[in-house]
Amino acid sequence: MYKFKSKQISFSDFGQPVGMEMNPDNRWINKAAAIPWAEIEMRYANLFVNRKGNVAKPLRLALGSLIIQMEYGFSDEETALMIQENPYLQFFCGFAKYEYKLPFDPSLMVHFRKRLTPAIVGEINELIIKKAITEKSKKEDDSSQGPGISTQDDNDGEDNADEDDSSQTPEITSENEADENIQIPEPFTDNEGTLIVDATCAPSDIKYPQDIELLNRARENTEEMITQLHDPKDGRKPRTYKKQARKDYLTMVRKKRKTAREIRKGIRKQLQYLERNLRSIGILLGKGKTLIPKWQKRLGIILSLFEQQKYMFDNHTHSVESRIVSLSQPHLRPIVRGKIKAPVEFGAKLDISVCDGFVRLEKQSFEAYNEATTLKAVIERFKERTGKYPDRILADKIYRNRDNLAYCKERGIRLSGPALGRPKKNEKPDRKQDYKDICERVEVERKFSFAKLNCGLGRIYTRLAETTESVIALSFLVVNLKKICHDLATLFLRILLAEIHHEKLAFIQ
């Protein structure tokens, strides 16, 4: 059951701690103002169809605590304690006054992440971006109409440049020259905006997987399963060779230098021990024994792991489809990125788009995929938001396949980068335009770097697949909130400097 809060607390109504005067320009006060809490909470309340049971925690508390956690990189326990100790964070989370008790049990953070799915977080992110753009345009209009602040002279050159550009014929790129039969349709001649796209990997916090370690861990789990299934009344416990298997494993891993033959021998032994344990578990289950829920799911994972490792061992290969790299997180897959520092990462692969400085999560998956296949969907979502196709798209060369080039060409979109194939004899590349595209495309790399260093994307500590996806979506929401606060501070400084300049001119006159 959910109780909708029709009125959102304002800073003036917040009950501050005794003897403390809070700063109204604090960043958490500004972040709270940047989020349309009432509209978001109205949508959140629709998730609770059952009118019975305990009252759920308010949306502002759930979303606010997750944003705070992503901001600081706290654990669930540390997040709850920090909200308890900080009145600014309590206001951000929707408290009517400062309270000294713990706001919620730290275990509820898991339920918050499950409740706020990536789709819901994406909707919230879109509402925040929409509100930020609207308020920014209003403040810019107000500042331009203020006393002594005139932007007409400063923008004359830019306006004339825009008028000159609009009067000229659009430049035809090399790929457009390649096929003269394709004409740009009339509805797509008013394209507007720049869309930057790229992909990266959000690594999870797991130990680097090795086959022999995975098999050893699976063997230890099966030994515990046999102990749980065995009843002393039924006679002798199935033999597991636990001590010998442990000795063989330690002998192998403690060697500083291991040859390929030694590694293969160690894997063969662990496969034999694991196969014997799985047979014993099958016999016990056939007699009517049942595993506790904790081990039921784990047994299925171990069976899949055994089949994969047996296949790779028999076929002398190191790759298999949907390879399991963690028993506790079986949804993780190896993602080959080709980076020098980390050629293979283990986590979720994701695509983002950047438009006007705001980030949107376009796709995320634990399975490796070709990011070029997502470009069409990204373009169509851009058109749904703005009503127009983008004028240009800045992307890596992996996006420049023939299918995407033809798709963009039909819609009057310029996809950055050189034309496919060999350059023609008389064709001269526009190096100035290429250099400009490269410089502007760096923005998406800055967003990735900022999200990984400051917003929790660099290392994902959640264990479940659904909570991991929610954390990734929340990290980019936090990136946008930081940008909004930075833009507000920059706009305020610009207005202040303009007023000071006007006062100096008035004093001189």
C-alpha positions as CSV (number, residue, x, y, z in Angstrom):
1,M,0.0,0.0,0.0
2,Y,1.2,3.5,-0.8
3,K,0.1,6.8,0.7
4,F,0.4,9.6,-1.7
5,K,1.9,12.9,-0.4
6,S,0.0,15.7,-2.1
7,K,2.2,18.4,-0.8
8,Q,6.0,18.6,-1.1
9,I,7.8,20.3,1.8
10,S,9.6,23.5,0.9
11,F,12.9,24.7,2.5
12,S,11.1,27.5,4.4
13,D,8.7,25.0,6.0
14,F,11.5,22.5,7.0
15,G,12.0,22.2,10.7
16,Q,15.7,22.9,11.1
17,P,17.8,21.5,14.1
18,V,17.9,23.6,17.2
19,G,20.7,26.1,17.1
20,M,21.5,25.6,13.4
21,E,20.8,27.9,10.5
22,M,20.8,25.9,7.2
23,N,22.2,27.5,4.0
24,P,19.4,27.8,1.4
25,D,22.0,27.7,-1.4
26,N,23.3,24.3,-0.4
27,R,23.8,21.9,-3.3
28,W,21.3,19.4,-1.9
29,I,18.7,22.1,-1.6
30,N,19.3,23.0,-5.3
31,K,19.1,19.3,-6.3
32,A,15.8,18.9,-4.5
33,A,14.5,21.9,-6.5
34,A,15.6,20.4,-9.8
35,I,13.5,17.2,-9.4
36,P,9.7,17.3,-10.0
37,W,8.8,15.3,-7.0
38,A,5.0,15.6,-7.2
39,E,4.8,14.4,-10.8
40,I,7.2,11.5,-10.2
41,E,5.4,10.5,-7.0
42,M,2.1,10.4,-8.8
43,R,3.4,7.9,-11.2
44,Y,5.2,5.9,-8.5
45,A,1.9,5.5,-6.6
46,N,0.4,3.7,-9.5
47,L,2.8,0.8,-8.9
48,F,1.0,-0.1,-5.7
49,V,-2.3,-1.7,-6.7
50,N,-2.8,-3.6,-3.4
51,R,-4.5,-1.5,-0.8
52,K,-3.6,-3.8,2.1
53,G,-0.4,-4.2,4.1
54,N,2.0,-1.8,5.5
55,V,2.4,1.7,4.0
56,A,5.4,1.8,1.7
57,K,8.1,4.4,2.1
58,P,7.6,7.6,0.1
59,L,9.1,7.9,-3.3
60,R,11.2,10.9,-2.3
61,L,12.8,8.9,0.5
62,A,13.4,5.9,-1.8
63,L,14.8,7.8,-4.8
64,G,16.6,10.4,-2.6
65,S,18.5,7.7,-0.6
66,L,19.6,6.0,-3.9
67,I,20.8,9.3,-5.3
68,I,22.8,10.0,-2.1
69,Q,24.3,6.5,-2.3
70,M,25.4,7.0,-5.9
71,E,26.8,10.4,-5.1
72,Y,29.0,9.3,-2.3
73,G,29.5,5.6,-3.0
74,F,28.2,4.6,0.4
75,S,27.0,1.1,1.4
76,D,23.4,0.6,2.4
77,E,24.2,1.0,6.1
78,E,26.4,4.1,5.6
79,T,23.6,5.7,3.5
80,A,21.0,5.3,6.2
81,L,23.4,6.6,8.9
82,M,24.4,9.6,6.7
83,I,20.8,10.6,6.2
84,Q,20.2,10.3,9.9
85,E,23.1,12.7,10.7
86,N,22.7,15.3,7.9
87,P,19.7,17.7,7.9
88,Y,20.4,18.7,4.3
89,L,20.0,15.1,3.2
90,Q,16.9,14.7,5.3
91,F,15.4,17.7,3.5
92,F,16.4,16.2,0.1
93,C,14.6,12.9,1.1
94,G,11.4,14.8,1.9
95,F,11.4,15.0,5.7
96,A,9.2,17.7,7.3
97,K,11.8,18.3,10.0
98,Y,15.1,17.1,11.2
99,E,14.7,13.7,13.0
100,Y,17.3,12.0,15.1
101,K,16.2,8.4,14.5
102,L,17.3,6.1,11.7
103,P,15.2,6.9,8.6
104,F,14.8,3.3,7.6
105,D,16.3,-0.1,7.9
106,P,19.3,-0.5,5.6
107,S,17.9,-3.7,4.1
108,L,15.2,-1.6,2.5
109,M,17.7,-0.2,0.0
110,V,17.5,-3.5,-1.9
111,H,13.7,-3.1,-2.2
112,F,14.2,0.5,-3.4
113,R,16.5,-0.6,-6.2
114,K,14.1,-3.4,-7.2
115,R,11.1,-1.0,-7.1
116,L,12.8,1.7,-9.2
117,T,13.5,-0.3,-12.4
118,P,15.6,1.1,-15.2
119,A,12.4,2.0,-17.1
120,I,11.1,4.0,-14.2
121,V,14.5,5.6,-13.6
122,G,14.6,6.5,-17.3
123,E,11.2,8.2,-17.1
124,I,12.3,10.1,-14.0
125,N,15.5,11.2,-15.8
126,E,13.5,12.5,-18.7
127,L,11.2,14.5,-16.4
128,I,14.3,16.0,-14.7
129,I,15.8,17.0,-18.1
130,K,12.6,18.5,-19.3
131,K,12.2,20.6,-16.1
132,A,15.8,21.7,-16.3
133,I,15.6,22.9,-19.9
134,T,12.3,24.7,-19.2
135,E,13.7,26.5,-16.1
136,K,17.0,27.4,-17.8
137,S,15.2,29.0,-20.7
138,K,13.1,31.1,-18.4
139,K,16.0,32.3,-16.3
140,E,18.0,33.1,-19.4
141,D,15.0,35.2,-20.7
142,D,14.7,36.9,-17.4
143,S,18.4,37.7,-17.2
144,S,18.4,39.1,-20.8
145,Q,15.6,41.5,-19.8
146,G,17.2,42.6,-16.6
147,P,18.5,46.2,-16.1
148,G,21.8,46.9,-17.9
149,I,22.0,43.4,-19.4
150,S,21.6,43.4,-23.1
151,T,22.6,40.4,-25.3
152,Q,21.8,42.1,-28.6
153,D,25.3,43.4,-29.3
154,D,27.0,40.3,-28.0
155,N,25.0,38.1,-30.3
156,D,24.9,40.1,-33.4
157,G,27.8,38.2,-34.9
158,E,26.3,34.8,-34.0
159,D,22.9,35.8,-35.4
160,N,24.3,37.0,-38.6
161,A,26.4,33.8,-38.9
162,D,23.3,31.7,-38.4
163,E,21.4,33.7,-41.0
164,D,24.3,33.4,-43.5
165,D,24.5,29.6,-42.9
166,S,20.7,29.2,-43.3
167,S,20.9,31.1,-46.7
168,Q,23.6,28.8,-48.0
169,T,23.1,25.4,-49.6
170,P,23.9,22.6,-47.2
171,E,27.2,21.0,-47.8
172,I,27.0,17.6,-49.5
173,T,29.2,15.0,-47.8
174,S,31.2,12.3,-49.6
175,E,28.8,9.6,-48.9
176,N,26.0,11.6,-50.4
177,E,28.0,12.0,-53.6
178,A,28.4,8.2,-53.8
179,D,24.8,7.7,-54.5
180,E,23.1,10.4,-56.5
181,N,19.8,8.5,-56.8
182,I,18.9,9.0,-53.1
183,Q,17.2,12.4,-52.5
184,I,16.6,13.9,-49.1
185,P,12.9,13.9,-48.5
186,E,11.2,17.2,-47.9
187,P,10.0,16.4,-44.3
188,F,13.7,15.9,-43.2
189,T,15.1,19.1,-44.4
190,D,14.5,20.8,-41.0
191,N,16.7,18.5,-39.0
192,E,18.0,20.1,-35.8
193,G,20.4,19.2,-33.0
194,T,23.5,17.1,-32.5
195,L,23.4,13.6,-31.0
196,I,26.5,11.9,-29.6
197,V,26.4,8.2,-29.0
198,D,28.9,5.7,-27.6
199,A,29.1,2.5,-25.6
200,T,31.1,1.3,-22.6
201,C,31.1,-1.4,-19.9
202,A,30.2,-1.1,-16.3
203,P,32.4,-3.7,-14.5
204,S,31.0,-5.6,-11.5
205,D,32.9,-6.2,-8.3
206,I,34.0,-9.8,-8.9
207,K,37.3,-11.6,-8.7
208,Y,38.9,-12.3,-12.0
209,P,37.5,-15.6,-13.1
210,Q,39.7,-18.6,-13.6
211,D,38.4,-22.0,-14.6
212,I,40.1,-24.0,-11.8
213,E,38.8,-21.6,-9.2
214,L,35.3,-21.7,-10.5
215,L,35.4,-25.5,-10.5
216,N,36.8,-25.6,-7.0
217,R,34.1,-23.3,-5.7
218,A,31.4,-25.4,-7.4
219,R,33.0,-28.5,-5.9
220,E,32.8,-27.0,-2.4
221,N,29.2,-26.0,-2.9
222,T,28.2,-29.6,-4.0
223,E,29.9,-31.0,-0.9
224,E,27.7,-28.8,1.3
225,M,24.7,-29.9,-0.7
226,I,25.5,-33.6,-0.1
227,T,25.9,-32.8,3.7
228,Q,22.5,-31.1,3.7
229,L,20.8,-33.9,1.8
230,H,22.3,-36.8,3.7
231,D,20.4,-38.3,6.6
232,P,22.5,-40.4,9.0
233,K,19.6,-42.8,9.3
234,D,20.0,-43.8,5.7
235,G,23.4,-45.2,6.1
236,R,26.9,-44.1,5.0
237,K,27.4,-40.7,3.5
238,P,28.4,-40.6,-0.2
239,R,32.2,-40.2,-0.5
240,T,33.4,-36.8,-1.8
241,Y,37.2,-37.0,-1.5
242,K,37.1,-33.6,0.0
243,K,40.6,-33.5,1.5
244,Q,42.3,-34.9,-1.6
245,A,40.4,-32.5,-3.9
246,R,41.4,-29.6,-1.7
247,K,45.0,-30.7,-1.7
248,D,45.1,-31.0,-5.5
249,Y,43.6,-27.5,-5.8
250,L,46.1,-25.9,-3.5
251,T,49.0,-27.7,-5.0
252,M,48.0,-26.2,-8.4
253,V,47.2,-22.6,-7.4
254,R,50.3,-22.2,-5.2
255,K,52.7,-22.7,-8.1
256,K,54.2,-19.4,-9.2
257,R,54.7,-20.6,-12.8
258,K,52.2,-23.0,-14.3
259,T,52.5,-24.6,-17.7
260,A,49.5,-25.2,-19.9
261,R,49.8,-28.9,-19.3
262,E,49.7,-28.5,-15.5
263,I,46.7,-26.2,-15.7
264,R,44.8,-28.7,-17.9
265,K,45.7,-31.5,-15.5
266,G,44.4,-29.5,-12.6
267,I,41.1,-28.7,-14.4
268,R,40.6,-32.4,-15.3
269,K,40.9,-33.4,-11.6
270,Q,38.4,-30.8,-10.5
271,L,36.0,-31.9,-13.2
272,Q,36.2,-35.5,-12.0
273,Y,35.6,-34.5,-8.4
274,L,32.7,-32.3,-9.4
275,E,31.1,-34.9,-11.7
276,R,31.2,-37.5,-8.9
277,N,29.5,-35.1,-6.4
278,L,26.8,-34.2,-9.0
279,R,26.1,-37.9,-9.5
280,S,25.7,-38.4,-5.7
281,I,23.4,-35.4,-5.5
282,G,21.3,-36.9,-8.3
283,I,21.0,-40.2,-6.4
284,L,19.9,-38.4,-3.2
285,L,17.4,-36.3,-5.0
286,G,16.0,-39.4,-6.6
287,K,15.3,-40.9,-3.2
288,G,13.0,-38.0,-2.4
289,K,15.4,-35.6,-0.7
290,T,15.0,-31.9,-1.3
291,L,17.5,-29.0,-1.2
292,I,16.9,-25.8,0.7
293,P,15.9,-22.9,-1.5
294,K,19.4,-21.4,-1.2
295,W,20.9,-24.5,-2.9
296,Q,18.2,-25.2,-5.5
297,K,19.1,-22.2,-7.7
298,R,22.8,-22.7,-7.1
299,L,22.6,-26.4,-8.3
300,G,21.2,-25.3,-11.7
301,I,24.1,-22.8,-12.1
302,I,26.7,-25.5,-11.2
303,L,25.2,-27.9,-13.7
304,S,25.5,-25.3,-16.4
305,L,29.0,-24.4,-15.3
306,F,30.0,-28.1,-15.4
307,E,28.6,-28.5,-18.9
308,Q,30.5,-25.5,-20.2
309,Q,33.8,-26.4,-18.6
310,K,33.5,-30.0,-19.8
311,Y,32.8,-28.8,-23.3
312,M,35.8,-26.4,-23.3
313,F,38.1,-29.1,-21.8
314,D,37.1,-31.7,-24.4
315,N,37.3,-29.4,-27.4
316,H,40.5,-27.5,-26.3
317,T,38.8,-24.1,-26.4
318,H,38.5,-21.2,-24.0
319,S,35.2,-19.8,-25.3
320,V,31.6,-20.9,-25.0
321,E,28.2,-19.2,-25.5
322,S,26.8,-17.5,-22.4
323,R,29.9,-18.4,-20.3
324,I,29.4,-18.3,-16.6
325,V,32.2,-16.3,-14.8
326,S,30.7,-16.1,-11.3
327,L,28.5,-18.5,-9.3
328,S,27.0,-15.7,-7.2
329,Q,26.3,-13.6,-10.2
330,P,25.6,-16.0,-13.1
331,H,24.1,-13.2,-15.2
332,L,27.6,-11.6,-15.8
333,R,29.4,-12.2,-19.0
334,P,32.9,-11.4,-20.3
335,I,32.7,-8.2,-22.4
336,V,35.6,-7.8,-24.8
337,R,36.3,-4.1,-25.2
338,G,39.8,-4.2,-26.7
339,K,41.2,-1.7,-24.2
340,I,44.9,-1.9,-23.4
341,K,44.4,-1.7,-19.6
342,A,41.4,-4.1,-19.5
343,P,40.9,-5.9,-22.7
344,V,38.1,-8.0,-21.1
345,E,35.6,-6.7,-18.5
346,F,33.0,-8.5,-16.6
347,G,29.7,-6.6,-16.2
348,A,27.0,-4.9,-18.2
349,K,27.5,-3.3,-21.6
350,L,25.6,-0.1,-22.2
351,D,24.9,2.6,-24.7
352,I,24.3,6.2,-24.0
353,S,23.4,9.3,-26.0
354,V,24.4,12.9,-25.2
355,C,22.3,15.8,-26.4
356,D,22.6,19.4,-25.1
357,G,24.9,18.0,-22.3
358,F,22.3,15.7,-20.9
359,V,22.8,11.9,-20.8
360,R,20.3,9.2,-21.6
361,L,20.8,5.5,-21.2
362,E,19.7,3.9,-24.5
363,K,20.5,0.2,-23.8
364,Q,22.2,-2.1,-21.4
365,S,22.7,-5.8,-21.5
366,F,24.9,-8.4,-19.8
367,E,25.4,-10.1,-23.1
368,A,27.9,-8.7,-25.6
369,Y,26.3,-7.0,-28.6
370,N,27.2,-4.8,-31.5
371,E,26.4,-1.2,-30.6
372,A,25.9,-0.4,-34.3
373,T,22.6,-2.2,-34.1
374,T,21.2,0.3,-31.6
375,L,21.7,3.4,-33.6
376,K,18.3,3.4,-35.5
377,A,16.4,3.0,-32.2
378,V,18.4,5.9,-30.7
379,I,17.5,8.1,-33.6
380,E,13.8,7.3,-33.5
381,R,13.7,8.0,-29.8
382,F,15.3,11.4,-30.5
383,K,12.6,12.2,-33.0
384,E,9.9,11.2,-30.5
385,R,11.3,13.6,-27.9
386,T,12.0,16.6,-30.3
387,G,9.7,16.0,-33.3
388,K,12.7,16.3,-35.6
389,Y,15.6,14.1,-36.7
390,P,19.1,15.2,-35.6
391,D,21.1,17.3,-38.0
392,R,24.3,15.2,-37.3
393,I,25.4,12.2,-35.2
394,L,28.9,12.0,-33.7
395,A,29.9,8.4,-33.2
396,D,32.8,5.9,-33.5
397,K,33.6,4.2,-36.8
398,I,31.9,1.0,-35.6
399,Y,28.5,2.8,-36.0
400,R,29.4,3.6,-39.7
401,N,28.2,0.5,-41.4
402,R,26.4,0.5,-44.7
403,D,23.0,0.0,-43.2
404,N,23.3,2.9,-40.7
405,L,24.8,5.2,-43.4
406,A,21.9,4.5,-45.7
407,Y,19.4,5.0,-42.9
408,C,20.9,8.4,-41.9
409,K,21.2,9.5,-45.5
410,E,17.5,8.9,-46.2
411,R,16.7,11.2,-43.3
412,G,19.1,13.9,-44.0
413,I,21.4,13.1,-41.1
414,R,25.1,13.5,-41.3
415,L,26.9,10.6,-39.6
416,S,30.4,11.8,-38.7
417,G,33.5,10.1,-40.0
418,P,35.1,9.3,-43.4
419,A,33.2,7.5,-46.2
420,L,33.5,3.7,-46.4
421,G,35.9,2.1,-48.9
422,R,38.8,3.6,-50.7
423,P,38.8,7.4,-51.1
424,K,38.2,8.6,-54.7
425,K,40.9,10.3,-56.7
426,N,39.3,13.7,-56.8
427,E,37.8,13.6,-53.4
428,K,39.3,15.8,-50.7
429,P,38.3,15.1,-47.1
430,D,37.1,17.9,-45.0
431,R,39.8,17.8,-42.4
432,K,38.5,20.8,-40.6
433,Q,35.0,19.3,-40.2
434,D,36.5,15.9,-39.1
435,Y,38.6,17.6,-36.5
436,K,35.6,19.6,-35.1
437,D,33.5,16.4,-34.9
438,I,36.3,14.6,-33.0
439,C,36.7,17.4,-30.6
440,E,32.9,17.6,-29.9
441,R,32.6,13.8,-29.6
442,V,35.0,13.9,-26.6
443,E,32.0,15.0,-24.5
444,V,30.6,11.5,-24.4
445,E,34.0,10.2,-23.2
446,R,33.9,12.9,-20.4
447,K,30.5,11.7,-19.4
448,F,31.7,8.1,-19.1
449,S,34.8,9.2,-17.1
450,F,32.7,11.4,-14.8
451,A,30.1,8.7,-14.2
452,K,32.8,6.1,-13.4
453,L,34.8,8.4,-11.1
454,N,32.1,10.3,-9.3
455,C,28.7,8.5,-9.8
456,G,29.3,4.8,-9.0
457,L,29.6,3.5,-12.6
458,G,33.3,2.5,-12.2
459,R,32.5,-0.5,-9.9
460,I,29.1,-2.0,-9.4
461,Y,28.7,-3.7,-6.0
462,T,25.1,-5.0,-6.3
463,R,24.6,-8.7,-6.7
464,L,21.2,-9.1,-8.4
465,A,20.7,-8.5,-12.1
466,E,17.8,-6.2,-11.7
467,T,19.4,-4.1,-9.0
468,T,22.6,-3.8,-11.1
469,E,20.6,-2.5,-14.0
470,S,18.9,0.0,-11.7
471,V,22.2,1.2,-10.3
472,I,23.5,1.8,-13.8
473,A,20.5,3.9,-14.7
474,L,20.7,5.8,-11.5
475,S,24.4,6.7,-12.1
476,F,23.4,8.7,-15.2
477,L,20.6,10.4,-13.4
478,V,23.1,11.6,-10.9
479,V,25.3,12.8,-13.7
480,N,22.5,15.0,-15.0
481,L,21.7,16.3,-11.6
482,K,25.3,17.4,-11.2
483,K,25.2,19.1,-14.5
484,I,22.0,21.0,-13.6
485,C,23.5,22.3,-10.4
486,H,26.7,23.3,-12.3
487,D,24.6,25.2,-14.9
488,L,22.6,27.0,-12.3
489,A,25.8,28.1,-10.5
490,T,27.3,29.2,-13.9
491,L,24.2,31.2,-14.8
492,F,24.1,32.9,-11.5
493,L,27.8,33.9,-11.8
494,R,27.2,35.2,-15.3
495,I,24.3,37.3,-14.2
496,L,26.3,38.6,-11.2
497,L,29.2,39.6,-13.4
498,A,26.9,41.3,-15.8
499,E,25.4,43.4,-13.0
500,I,28.8,44.3,-11.7
501,H,29.9,45.3,-15.2
502,H,26.7,47.5,-15.5
503,E,27.4,49.2,-12.2
504,K,30.9,50.0,-13.3
505,L,29.7,51.5,-16.5
506,A,27.1,53.6,-14.6
507,F,29.8,54.8,-12.2
508,I,32.1,55.9,-15.0
509,Q,29.3,57.7,-16.8
